[in-house]
Amino acid sequence: LAASAPNGTLLGIDADATAIARSTARLAEYGARLKTFHGSSAQIAEAAAAAGFHGVDGILFDLGLSSDQLVDRERGFGIRTGGPLDLRFNTGEGESAAALLAHLTVPELAALLREFGEEPQAGKIARAIVARRAASPVTTAEELAALVAEIATRPGKPSRIHPATRVFQALRIAVNDELGALAIALDASIRLLAVGGRIVVLTYHSLEDRIVKRAFAAAAKGCICPPKVPLCGCGVKPSLRLITDKPLTASEEEVAQNPRSRSAKLRVAERIEVAA
């Protein structure tokens, strides 16, 4: 906002009402130049229309969790912080992670952990969780973290991340439909950009990065005809130019200062004029 003064306007979208309130208070000095929308990133087109945005100059996605969310004991985002096993960004929508764990079958839970957490011990962990809930439900972050650590820790193979990290990631992605929302949001964002406008996406795990990479590549390629078709008949034209062929990652110095940046990947693309 400071760099785009005096007329630049920022629209902030977040599913977390607490994050909206915190940002609004911190940026209060900018008055009407800051607009906010409480909702999923998948609603970006709706949010832009409500704010009167048409042909925007830049869009930034900073995916994943914030430091504030990780230390919030009310929703269980932090494995070591603890709290109720909720994991929803918007606590007014959908079911919590604890509610999800209460009814999934072993095959369903194992599939979820594999798909959204890329967890190599998905079956073993799923069986343990379902067996445990027969005696008492898993309702807190501490209970889930301890259960997974007990069965998934490999003796003699220390890890820099907690054994339950992938499990928490998978459950969080599931209850918030993060990957589905991201795919919708990227498609809508490309349409919202003005020619010359740029879209910047920060991802924190391979599932997110894969979706962004494919969306950018498809928009930069245009044609969707089968490879063996000699002449394009689909009429789909490129709408993006890739600024980063490969994602940018944090330097060793930055990782030393901010360990959470070690998994971050940044991709940038620019909207181009669609040829007639």
C-alpha positions in Angstrom: 0.0 0.0 0.0 2.8 2.4 0.8 4.5 1.6 -2.5 1.3 2.1 -4.5 0.3 5.4 -2.9 -1.8 7.5 -3.4 -4.3 5.5 -5.4 -3.3 1.9 -5.1 -6.0 -0.3 -3.5 -5.5 -3.7 -1.9 -8.1 -6.4 -1.5 -7.2 -9.0 1.2 -9.0 -12.4 1.1 -8.8 -14.8 4.0 -11.0 -17.7 5.3 -9.7 -16.9 8.8 -11.8 -14.1 10.4 -9.1 -13.5 13.0 -6.5 -12.9 10.3 -8.9 -10.4 8.6 -9.4 -8.5 11.9 -5.7 -8.5 12.7 -4.7 -7.2 9.3 -7.5 -4.6 9.2 -6.3 -3.2 12.6 -2.6 -3.2 11.5 -3.3 -1.4 8.2 -6.0 1.0 9.5 -3.9 4.0 8.5 -4.6 3.2 4.8 -8.4 3.7 5.3 -10.5 2.9 2.2 -7.5 1.8 0.2 -7.7 -1.5 2.1 -10.6 -3.8 1.3 -11.1 -7.2 2.9 -13.2 -10.3 2.1 -13.9 -13.1 4.6 -14.0 -16.2 2.5 -12.1 -18.9 0.6 -9.6 -18.0 -2.1 -12.0 -19.9 -4.5 -14.3 -16.9 -4.1 -11.7 -14.5 -5.5 -13.9 -13.5 -8.5 -16.9 -12.8 -6.1 -14.6 -10.8 -3.8 -13.1 -8.8 -6.7 -16.6 -8.0 -8.1 -17.8 -6.9 -4.7 -14.8 -4.6 -4.3 -15.2 -3.1 -7.8 -11.9 -4.7 -9.1 -11.8 -5.2 -12.8 -8.4 -5.9 -14.5 -6.0 -6.0 -11.5 -2.3 -5.3 -11.6 -1.1 -8.0 -9.3 -2.3 -11.0 -7.3 -0.3 -12.7 -4.5 -1.1 -16.0 -2.9 0.7 -16.8 0.3 -0.5 -20.3 1.0 -0.2 -22.4 4.1 -0.3 -21.4 7.8 0.7 -18.1 9.4 2.8 -18.0 12.5 -0.2 -16.6 14.4 -2.2 -19.7 13.5 0.5 -22.0 14.5 0.6 -20.6 18.1 -3.2 -20.4 18.4 -4.3 -23.1 20.9 -8.0 -22.8 19.9 -7.8 -24.7 16.6 -4.9 -27.1 17.0 -2.8 -26.0 14.0 0.5 -26.3 15.9 1.5 -29.9 16.6 3.5 -28.8 19.6 1.2 -26.0 20.6 -1.8 -28.3 21.1 -5.5 -27.5 21.5 -8.7 -28.8 20.1 -8.2 -30.8 16.9 -10.2 -28.4 14.7 -7.8 -27.3 11.8 -10.4 -25.2 10.0 -9.5 -21.7 8.8 -13.1 -20.8 8.9 -14.6 -22.3 12.1 -18.1 -21.5 10.9 -18.0 -23.8 7.9 -17.6 -27.6 7.4 -16.6 -30.2 9.9 -13.5 -30.2 12.2 -10.6 -32.6 11.9 -11.8 -34.3 15.1 -15.2 -34.8 13.6 -13.7 -36.2 10.4 -11.6 -38.7 12.3 -14.7 -39.8 14.2 -16.4 -41.4 11.2 -13.8 -42.2 8.5 -13.1 -45.9 7.8 -9.6 -47.3 7.8 -9.5 -47.3 3.9 -10.9 -43.8 3.7 -8.5 -42.4 6.3 -5.5 -44.2 4.7 -6.4 -42.8 1.3 -6.7 -39.3 2.7 -3.3 -39.5 4.4 -1.7 -40.8 1.2 -3.3 -38.2 -1.1 -3.0 -35.1 1.0 -0.1 -35.9 3.2 2.0 -38.2 1.0 2.3 -40.2 4.2 4.3 -43.5 3.7 2.8 -45.1 6.8 -0.8 -44.1 6.0 -2.3 -47.6 6.5 -0.6 -48.2 9.8 -1.6 -44.8 11.1 -5.2 -45.1 9.9 -5.6 -48.5 11.7 -4.1 -47.1 14.9 -6.5 -44.0 14.9 -9.6 -46.1 14.2 -8.6 -48.7 16.9 -8.0 -45.8 19.4 -11.4 -44.2 18.8 -13.1 -47.4 19.8 -12.0 -46.7 23.3 -12.0 -42.9 23.2 -12.2 -40.4 20.3 -9.1 -38.3 19.2 -10.2 -34.8 19.9 -7.0 -32.8 20.6 -3.8 -32.0 18.7 -1.8 -33.4 21.6 -3.6 -36.8 21.4 -3.1 -37.1 17.7 0.5 -36.0 17.7 1.3 -38.5 20.5 -0.5 -41.4 18.9 1.2 -40.9 15.5 4.6 -40.3 17.1 4.2 -43.6 19.1 3.6 -45.7 16.0 5.4 -43.8 13.2 8.7 -42.8 14.7 11.5 -44.9 13.2 14.3 -45.9 15.7 17.7 -44.7 14.6 16.2 -42.5 11.9 15.9 -39.0 13.4 13.8 -36.5 11.4 13.9 -32.7 11.5 10.1 -32.7 11.4 7.6 -34.2 13.8 6.4 -37.6 12.8 2.8 -36.3 12.7 3.5 -33.4 10.4 2.2 -35.1 7.2 -0.9 -36.3 9.1 -1.8 -32.8 10.3 -1.2 -31.5 6.8 -3.5 -34.1 5.2 -6.3 -33.4 7.7 -6.0 -29.6 7.3 -6.1 -29.9 3.5 -9.1 -32.1 3.7 -11.2 -30.1 6.1 -10.5 -26.8 4.2 -10.6 -28.3 0.7 -7.3 -26.4 0.1 -6.3 -28.0 -3.1 -9.7 -27.7 -4.7 -9.9 -24.0 -3.7 -6.5 -23.3 -5.1 -7.3 -24.8 -8.5 -10.4 -22.7 -8.7 -8.7 -19.6 -7.5 -5.8 -19.8 -9.9 -8.2 -20.1 -12.9 -10.2 -17.1 -11.7 -7.1 -15.1 -11.0 -5.7 -15.4 -14.5 -9.0 -14.1 -15.8 -8.9 -11.1 -13.4 -5.4 -9.9 -14.3 -5.0 -6.9 -16.6 -2.5 -7.3 -19.4 0.9 -6.9 -17.9 -0.4 -7.8 -14.4 1.4 -10.5 -12.5 0.4 -13.4 -10.4 2.8 -14.6 -7.6 2.2 -17.8 -5.7 4.1 -18.9 -2.6 3.6 -22.6 -1.9 4.9 -24.7 1.1 4.5 -28.3 -0.1 4.7 -30.3 -3.3 0.9 -30.8 -3.7 0.4 -27.0 -3.9 3.4 -26.4 -6.1 2.3 -29.1 -8.5 -1.1 -27.5 -9.0 0.4 -24.0 -9.5 3.0 -25.4 -12.0 0.4 -27.1 -14.1 -2.0 -24.2 -14.1 0.7 -21.8 -15.1 2.0 -24.2 -17.8 -1.4 -24.7 -19.2 -2.2 -21.0 -19.4 1.2 -20.3 -21.0 0.7 -23.1 -23.6 -2.8 -22.3 -24.6 -3.7 -25.1 -27.1 -5.4 -28.1 -25.5 -5.5 -30.3 -28.7 -4.2 -33.8 -28.3 -0.5 -34.1 -29.1 -1.0 -36.1 -32.3 -3.3 -33.5 -33.9 -1.1 -31.7 -36.6 -3.0 -28.4 -36.5 -4.7 -26.6 -33.6 -8.4 -26.7 -33.8 -9.3 -25.8 -30.2 -8.7 -22.1 -30.6 -7.3 -21.8 -27.0 -4.6 -19.1 -26.9 -1.9 -18.5 -24.3 -2.8 -16.1 -21.6 0.3 -16.1 -19.4 4.0 -15.7 -19.8 6.2 -17.5 -17.3 8.5 -15.2 -15.4 10.0 -18.1 -13.4 10.7 -21.3 -15.4 11.6 -23.0 -12.1 10.4 -21.9 -8.7 12.5 -19.6 -6.5 13.5 -21.0 -3.1 14.8 -19.4 0.1 18.6 -18.9 0.4 20.6 -20.6 3.2 20.8 -17.2 5.0 17.0 -16.8 4.9 16.4 -20.3 6.1 18.8 -19.7 9.0 16.8 -16.6 10.0 13.4 -18.2 9.3 13.4 -22.0 9.3 9.8 -22.1 8.1 10.9 -20.8 4.7 12.9 -23.9 3.9 10.0 -25.5 2.1 8.7 -22.3 0.4 8.6 -22.1 -3.4 7.7 -19.0 -5.4 6.4 -19.0 -9.0 5.5 -15.9 -11.0 3.7 -15.4 -14.3 2.5 -12.4 -16.3 -0.8 -11.8 -18.1 -0.4 -11.3 -21.9 -2.6 -10.1 -24.6 -4.6 -13.0 -26.0 -4.0 -13.1 -29.7 -7.1 -12.9 -32.0 
